[in-house]
Amino acid sequence: MRELTDEIVVSHRPQPPRPAPAGVRVPGRHVAETARHPDGRLAVITWSAPEIDPGLLHPALHVVSPDGTITDLGPTPADAGAPVWWGDEVCYLALTPPLLQAGNAVFDQRHRNLTEGVLACPVDLVQDDGNAPVVVVAAGLDTEFHRLGSDALAHAGSCLPPDRDGLLGLVRGSHLPPAYRDLDGIGWGTQERLSYRARDGLILAGLLVLPLGRTREDGPFPLVTIVHGGPYDRFADSLQLHWVPSAQWFAHQGIATFLPNPRGGLGHGHEFAARVGGRVGLEEWHDIEDGLDLLVAHGVAHPDRLGIAGWSHGGFMAAWATTRTGRFRAALVGAGISDWPRQVQHGEWGAFEAALADTPELSPITYAHEITTPMLIVHGAEDTNVPVEQAELLHAAVRHSELVVYPGEGHSLRQREHRLDLLNRARRLFAKL
C-alpha cells in the first residue's frame, strides 16, 4: 500500500511510471507499473515503447499469474497508471477519452469509466487489500479521500459559491504541514479562499495571500498573479511556499498574491478540464483577468501596481497575458512556451501539447511586438519538456526582456544556488511594482 501524503503534488505533465519489479516480462511491451494481489498475481500496465511519450499514448493492461501465464486485458486510455486490485478486479487511472486534455478518471479492467460525471478529479489510487481501493481526489481547493463505490472518508471542506458582490474570501487556519514544522515561529501572510464567477457565469476558485501582518483594510496592495502549470493542475488550500517565487515568499516582500484556478485545471471534473482543449489562453485568460478585476474593485489590488508570474504552462500564461494587456508592470516567464507549433514538434510531450494548441494564433511569439511589460525569462538549459529554444525565441522578440538560462537544469530547478538566484532576481523584478 502506497503512503497517503499530507499534500498531493500534481505535475504539469504526465508522470513517469513507478519502478516495476525486476523479472516481470510481457513480450513486445515495456513494463511500466505493477500491483500485486495477495495471491501473487500481478496487475501490469505496459507501454508500446520505453520512451515516455509513445508509451503513455498506447498503454495496455495485463494480469501475470505466479506461474508466468499472461492474460491480456486490452489497450487502455492514454497515460494509464496507478493499478490496484479490488477483490479479483483491477482498476487504474488514465486520461478521459477521447481527449488528451480532459482530466483523469478511474477505470475498471473492462476499461469502463467509474468516475464519469464526478465534479472532482481522482489523482491517485491506493490498494487496500481486502477493502475497496482508496481514491485520492482533488475537489476544488481541497484534497479528499474516497472508497471506490462509497462516500468520502475524510475531507477538509469545499469551495463556497460567490457572494452578491461577486467575490468571497474565507480565512483559513494554519497551513503548515508536518514537513514544515521546522518553520514554526515564522510569520505568514493571511491566506483566503476565493470563489467568483467568470464573465460567462462559470464558478471559479482561487486563493489570495496578503502581505505579512496586513489585512484587506490596509489595501490596496501591490499584487502579483501567479498562474499554475498544467494546465491540468491547481492551487490547493495549503501553504504556498515553494522554490519558485510563491505567495508566502511575496508576502514577506510586502506584496499580495492572487492564485487563480482557471478552467482547464484540476479539481472540477472532466468537462471543466476539457474546456481549454485547442483554446489555451482564451477563456482561460478571461478567468484570470475577471478575478483580478474583482480584487481591484474590492480595494485589495492596486490597479497600477500589478505583476504576473508562472512556471511551465504558467510561464506561457504569463507571457500570453502581456500580449493581451499592458496593465502588468513586470512579468516572470519561467520555463514557458512561446511558440506552440515548435513545442509540438520539439517538446517531450508532442501529442499532449497538440491537444492544447498547435497554431501560431495562440503563441505569445506571434504578438511579441505588442509586449511593453518588462519581462524576466528563466529556463533550464537541459529542459526536454519545454526546450530552451522557447525562451530564446521570446527573448529575441522582446528586446526589453532579460534571459537567464541555468546550466545543467531541466524543467524544474534542482540546484540550491540556482533557486536562490531565481528568488533574488524575482525580488528585484517585482520591487518595481
N, C-alpha and C positions, 0 to 999 in steps of 0.2 A: 504494500500500500504506500503510495507516494504521500509525502507530508503535505498537509494543508497549511500554507503560509499565511502570515498576517496580512500581507498585501499582494495582490495579483499584479504582476508586471506583464503587460501585453505588448508584444512587439509591433512595430510599424510594418513589418513584413512577415510572410510565413516563416515558421521556425524550423531550424534543423532538427532532425529526429533525436530521441534519446538513444543511447547506445543499445544495440541488440546483443543478446547473449552469444558468446563465441560458439561456433559449431552449428548454428541454425542455418540451413541452406534451403532455398527454393530455386530450382533450376531456372536459369534465364532471367532471374529477378534479383534486385538488390534489397536485402532485408533492412528495413528502416526501424521498425518498432515491434515489440512483442509484449504480451501479457500472459502470465502463467495461471492456469486453472489449478485448483487444489489437487486434481487427479493427475497432473503432469502435462496435460495438453497445453499447447501454446497457440494463442491468437497472434497472427503475424500480419503486419502491414508491410507490403513491399512496394518498391518503385520500379519503373521501367529501366532506370539507369541510375548510377551513383550520383550524378550531378543533381544539385538541388532542384533547379527549375524544371528540367524534364521529368524528374522523379515525382515532384509534387503534382504535376499535371496529370499523371497516369498511374496512380496507386491502385493497389488491389489488396483484397483480404483473403487470408488462408487460415486453416487450422492444421497444426502439425501434431500428430499423436506421438506418444513416447517411443513407439517403435519406428518413427520416421515417416509414417504414412501422411501424405499431404492431401487435404481436402480444399479445393479452390472454391471460394465463395464469391468470386467475381470482382469486376472493377468497382471502385468506389468513386465518389466525387473528389474533386481536387483537394489537395492539402490535407489528406486524411492523417489522423494521428490519435494518440491517447487511447489505444484499445483497452477495453476492460471486459471482464466476464460478468454476466448477470445470470446466475444459475448455469445452464448449458448454452446460453446465448452470448454472442459477442456484440458489444456496442462500441462506437468510436465517434470522434469529432471529425468534421470536414466542412468545407465551404458549401453553402446552399446553392445547388444548381438551379438554373443553367449559368448563372453569372459568377464571375470570379470576385466581384465586389458586392457580395450580398450577405456577408457575415457567416458566423459558424452556426452549425446545427448538430444535434446528436442523432446518429443513425443506428439502426439495428443491423444484424448480419444479412438481412434481405434488402438492405440499403433504403429503408423507409425512414423518412424524416420524423423523429419522435418529438421534436420541439417546434413543429410548424405552427405559426401564429402566435408564438410566445413573444411578448413585448419586452424581452431582455435577451442577453446573449450568453450562451454557455462558453466558458473559456478553458475549462479543464474537466476531466473525468477522473475519478479516483475509485479504484476497485476496493470493495469491502466484502471479503469472502463470506458467503452465507447471507448477505443482505444485498438490496438493490444498490447499485453504484451511486456515489455522491457526485453531483454535478455542481461545479463552482460556476456561479452565474454573475455576470456584470449586469446590474439593474440600475440604470440611471447613474447616480453618483456613488452607489453602494455596491458591495460585494455580498452575495447571498450564497447559502449552501442548501441544495435541494437533494432529495432522493428521486431517482427516476420513478415516476408514477405516484409521487406523493407530494405533500405540501413542503414548504420551506422548512429546513431545520433551524436556521437562525438567519437574521438579517439585521442591518443597522438602521433601517428606516427607509424612506422613499423620498424622491424629489417631489416638492409641492407645486401645485399649479400657481401661476402668477396672480398677483392681486390686481385690483382695479386700475392701479397706476401702471401696470404692465411689467413691473419688476419686483421680485420678492427676494429678501435675504433672510436666512435663518442662521443665527450664530450657533456654532457647534463648540464642543468642548475640546479637550486636549487631542492633538493629532500625533502624539509621539508613540510609534510602535516600539516593541521591545528592543529592536536593533538600534534605536536612537537614545536609549536610556542614559548613555554617557554624555548626552547634551542637556541633562537636567540642569536647571538654573539659568539657561539661556532664554531670553525673551523671544516671543514670536508675534508676528502681526496677526490681528484678528482675522479669522477665515470664515467667510459666509458662503452658504449655498444659495445659488441664484436660479430662478426659473422665470422665463419670459417667452413671449410669443414672437415668432418671426413675422415678417410682413405678409406672408401667405397663411398665417394662422397656426403654423406648426409650433408646438410647445418644445422649448429647448431648455437645457440645463447648463450650468457652469459654476464657477467659483469666483469669489472676489477676496483678495487678501489686501488688507490695509497696512499702511506703514506702521512700524513698531510704536506702540503706545498711543496710537491715534484712533479716533472714531470717525464715523461718517460726518458728524457735525463739524469736524476740523477741516473738511474738504472745501473746495475741490483740490485734488492731488495730481501731481504728475503721474501718469499711468502707462504701463506697458502691457499690451495684449500679447499673451503667449499662445501660440497655436500648436496643438498636439500633432504628433506624427500619425502615420497610417496611410490613408485617413481612418482606417478601421482601428481606432484606439480611443482613448478618452482620458480626461482628468477625473480621478476618483476623489472622494472626500477624505483625503489622507494628507499627511504632512507634505507640503510642496517644497521640498528641499532636495536638489539634485545637482549633479556636476555641471549640467547645462544651466546657464543663468535662469534661476527659478524664482517663484513668487516670494518665498521667505527670505531668499537672498536679497531680492529687491526691497523687501520690507525694511531691511537693515540699512538700505540706502535712502530711506525716506520716500520710496516710490510705491504706489499701489499697483496691483496686478489684476488683470481680467483674464480668466482662463475659461474660454468658451468650449462647449462640446457641440459643434455644428453637425448638421446632417452628414451622413456618410460614416459616422463613428460607431463606437461600441456602446452597448448598453440599452438600446431601444428596439431591438428586434431586426429582422431581416429587411423589411421594407425600408426602414429608416437608413440602414447601411447601404442599400442599393441606390439611394437617391442621387449619388454622385457619379454613378457609372456613366462614363463618357462625358461628364459635365463638371469635372473638378474645377473649383474656383468660381463657379457661377452662383447658384443659390447658396452654396457653402460660404462664399464671401459675404453675401447679404445677411446670413445668420450671425456672423461675427460683427458686422457693422451695426446691425439692429441692436444687439446687446450693448455695444459701445455707445451708441447714441442715447440709450436709456441711462447709462451711467453718467453721461454728460448732463442729460436733462435733470437727473436727480442730484446734481451737485457733487458727485463723487469724483468724477474725472474732469480735469481742466481741459477745455477744448483745444487750447493752444500748446499743450504740453503732453503730447501723446507719442508713444513709440510702439513698435511691433517686433516680435522675435519668434523664432521657431526652428526646429531641427527636423531634418528629413522632409516628410510631407509638410510639416510646419514651416520648414525653410522655404519650400515652394510657395506656401501661402503668404509668408512674409514678403517675398519678392513680388508675388502677384498683387498683393494689397497696394504696393507702391505704384503699380500701373493703373489701379482703379481710383486712387485718391491721392491728393497731396497733403492730407491732414497730418501725417506722421512726420515727426521731426528727426527720427532715427529709426533704422531697421537693422536687425541682425538676421542674416540668412545663413543658417547652419546646415551643411550637407544637403542643400536643397536642389530641386530640379528646376532648370531654367528653360530647357528645350525638350518637350515630350517626345517628338519623333526620334531624336538621338538617344534619349533614355530608353525607349522601347527597343532600339537597335543594339545598344551597347550595355545596358544595365543588366544586373544579375537576374531580375525578375521580369523579363521582357513581356511575357504573356499577361502577367498581373498588371503591369503598367499600362498595357494596351487596353485593358478593360476600364481604366480610369480616363485616359486621354491619349490620343496619338496624332493630334493635329497642331500645327503652329498657332492656331487661333486661341488655344488655351495655354500657350507658353509665354512666360514673362519676357523672354528674349525678343519676342515679336513686338512688344511695346516698350522696349528699353529706352527708346528715345524720349518717352514721356515721363520717365522717372526723374524726380527732383529731390527725393529724400536721400540724405546721407546714409550710406549703407556699409556695414561691415559684413564681408563674406568670408566664412571659415569652412574648411573642408579637410578631410584626411587624405593624404597623398595616395594611400593604398586602398581607398574605398572601392569595393567592387559592386556594392549595392547601388549607389549613385556615384558614378565615376567622377573624378575631379574635373574632367573637362566641362562639366555642368557649371562649376564655379568659375572656371577660366573664361568661358563664353560670356557669362553675366558680367564679370569684371571688365572684360574688354569692351562691352557695350555700354556700361555705366561708368563714365570717366571719373565721377566724383566718389567712387567706391574704393574701399580698401580690401585687399585679398590677403588672407593668411592661410597657408597650407601647412599642415602639421605632418612632418615626415614620420613614416612608419605607422601611421594611424589608419584605421579602417573607417567604417561608418559611424562608430562611436569612439570618442577619445578615451584611451585607457591609461596613458601616462600622466602621472600626477602633475608634472611641470607644465604639460600642455593644458590640463584642466585649469590650473591656476592662471596660466597666461590668458585663456579664454575669459575667465571671470573678470580679470583685471581690464582686459580690452573692452568687455561689455560695460563694465562700470564707468569707464571713461566715455564710451559712446553715449550712454543714457544719462550721464551727468549734464548733457546739453539740453535735456528736457526742461 
